[in-house]
Amino acid sequence: MSESESSRIILRVDSGAAHAGSVSRALADALVSRIAAAEDRVVRRDATMEMPFVSGDWVGAVFAGADPVALAHSDLLVEELLAADELVLVAPIYNFGVPAAMKAWIDQICRAGRTFQFTEAGPEGLLKARRAWIVTASGGTPVGSPVDFNTGYLRAVLGFLGVHDVRIVAAEGLQLAGEAAVTKAYADLDAHLAD
């Protein structure tokens, strides 16, 4: 079997603030080290670093073909995403939702005709990745609760783009449970990997 047949590309997108105590980034490190084989390539994108917001020029380039230079960064992100076999989205819960950096990344990669298309049957996702991981942490917001606008939103975006096997690894209630929440998150990760 050739390298191209056996190796995979794993795209990891970080969106929470990088700091020494980041539980979500540490969980993602553990996850990626366990799912990536020696021959796999891990592509890391830190959305907190110079991720542009959608602008008038961007919209004009997408819908009217004006100023393709405005799409240069978006095109790079889309190519990374389309090449990926597996996704790891690292998105701690900020104020009940996703970090602004993750939302900016999503706005850059959701592109009609590139990552999804409209058909007579409705929208169809164009990603080849078949599995995605949402790695998150929260101070007090229960994951999956009515006030968690993070994991449900990310699951919906991934489904829209064609990725339906979505697994959530969460350290929730860190302000209340502390280290017990971290221990449970690693146990949940092990359980997911055993599936």
N, C-alpha and C positions, 0 to 999 in steps of 0.2 A: 504494500500500500504506500502510495506516495505521501509526502509531507502535506500536500494540499488537500488530500483526501482525509487525513487523520487529524490535522490540526484545526483548531477553532479560534475564532476571535471573540473575546469577551470584552464588551464595552462597559466600563465603570464610569458613572457620572456622579461626582460629589457635588453637593449643593449647600451643605451646612458650613458654618464657620469652622475653619481649621484651627484647632487649639489642642493642647496636650491632653485635655480631659474628654475629648470627643468620643462618646460612646458609639455613635453611629458609624464613624470612620473606623474605629477599632473592630466593630462587628463586621464591617465590610471587608477589612483586611483579612479577618479570619475566614469569612465566606469565600473570598476570591482565592485564598491559598488552598482551600479545600476543593473547589470546583475546577481550578485550572490545572490541566495536565502539563507536563514538562514541555510538550510540543506546542501548546496553545500560546496565543499572543494576547496579552492583556493591554487594552488601550485605555488610558485614564484621561478623563476630561474633568477638570475642576471648574464647574460653572461659576464659582465665585470670582474667577479671574477673568476680567474683561469680557463678560458676556453681554453683548449689546441687547438693548430692548428694541422691540419693533418700532420703526420710525415711519414717517411719511414716505421717505425715499424707498424704504424696504417694501411697503405696501405697493407703491407705484411700480417697483421692479417686478413684484410677484404678479400683479394683476394687469399691468399695462406694458410690461417688457421694457420699461424705462430704466436706465442706469443699472445694468447688471452688476456693476461694482458693489452696489448696496447689498447684494446677496452673497458676496464672496465668503463671509464667515458662515452664513447659514448653509451654503453649499458644502463647505468643509464638514460641518456638523452632520448634515444629511448623509454625506458619503460615509462617515464613520458609522452612523447608525445602520445604513443599508448593508454594510459589510459585516455587521456583528451577527454572531450565531447565538449569543446569550447576552442578556443585559443585567446590570446591577445598578439600580438607581438608589443613591444614598441621600435620603431626604428626612432629616429630623422634623418633628412637628414644631412649627413656629406659629404661635398665636392661632392655633387650631388648623392651620393649613400648611402648604409647602413653602419652603424658603423662596424668596423672590428670585434667587439665582436659578432654582429649578423651573420656576414658571417661565423665566426668560429663555432657558434652554428649550423648553417645550414649544414656546411660541416660534422659535427659530427652526425647529425640526418638523413641525406639523405643516406639511406643504402638499397641497393638492397636485396630483400628477407625479409626485416624488415618493412620499411616504404613505399616501392613501390616494384613492381615486373614487369618483362618484360613478355608480352604475345604476341601471334601472332598478336593481334590487336594493339600492342604498349604498352607503359608503363601504369601501373595501380596503382593508389595510394591506400595505405592500411590503412590510418587513419580513425578512426571512427568519429572524430570530423566533424561536418557538417557546422559549422560557425566559422569564424575567424575575428578578428579585427586587423587592422594595425593602430597603434596610432603613429603619427609622428608630427614633428615640423620642420620648416625651417626658416632660416634667410631671404632668398630671393628667393630660388628656388621654382617656382610655382609647386604645386603638380599636377601630371598628365601631365606635359609638356614634351617636347622632352628631356629636360636635367634632368628630375627626374628619376634617375636610382635606386630609392629606392622602391617606391610603386609598380611599374610595375614588378620589379624583385621579390618582396615578393609575389605578387599575382600569378606570374608564378610558383614559388616554391610551394606555397600552392596548386595550381591546380594540379601540378604534383603529389603531395602527396595525392590528392583526396578531397581537401577542396575547394569547388567552391563558396560558399556563403561567400564572403570576403567584409567587410565593412571598409571604411577608415575614420578615424577621424583625421583631420589635422589642426594644427595651422600654417598656412603658411605666409611667408613674415613678420616675427616678427620684423625684423630690419626696415621695412618700415611702417607697420601698427600698431606695438606695441600692446597695450591692446585690440584694435579692433579685431586683429587676434585671440586673445584668446577668446574673447566674441563670435565671429563667430564659433569657434571650439566647444564651449560648446552648442551653438544653433544647430549645425550640429549633435552633439552627441544626443541631445534630439530628433531630427528628425529621426535619425536612430533607436532609441529605440521605437519610435512610430510606425515604420513600422511593 
